Amino acid sequence: MTRVCLVGSEDVDLRAELVSRETAREALATYDLRERYENSLTVETISLGSAVALLNDLNWYLVRFADDALVLEPSVSETEWLSRTLAEAVRDGEVPPEETDRYLKVYGLTAEGELVEPMFVARREDGGIPGYDIRDVEDTVVVRVAESEFGG
């Protein structure tokens, strides 16, 4: 199963905003809505294509209420998310799955489950991710991003 995780903007209750809007509510009606991280909404889809289609359906709301849209595609990585842009590029055959791991955005994950300040990484160290050094966190969440998204 491919997962989609929408990360809400700081001043927005993402779930409340999405379920209060008829079009978004209808787009999400067939999914089991979960909160993987604080102020996020995670759903499972059947494929990378359906994940990208869902994000396209929700685009109007994502622009207004979300800071990030992530896709976890097991055929690419079991543990590292793809940015929406990179997920679309993989789906469209523009980027081979094996070439998605160069540019990374690494979020800190607090004990409360909040994703905090991303750190951008352009090079893995000995096959791993450099340590998150922006602040003390419990864990990290790695997001593979397209070169065009790198650093901002």
Beta strands, then each sheet from edge to edge (+ up, - down):
strand 1: 2-8
strand 2: 40-45
strand 3: 66-72
strand 4: 81-83
strand 5: 104-109
strand 6: 115-121
strand 7: 139-144
sheet 1: 2+ 1- 3+ 4- 7- 5+ 6-
end
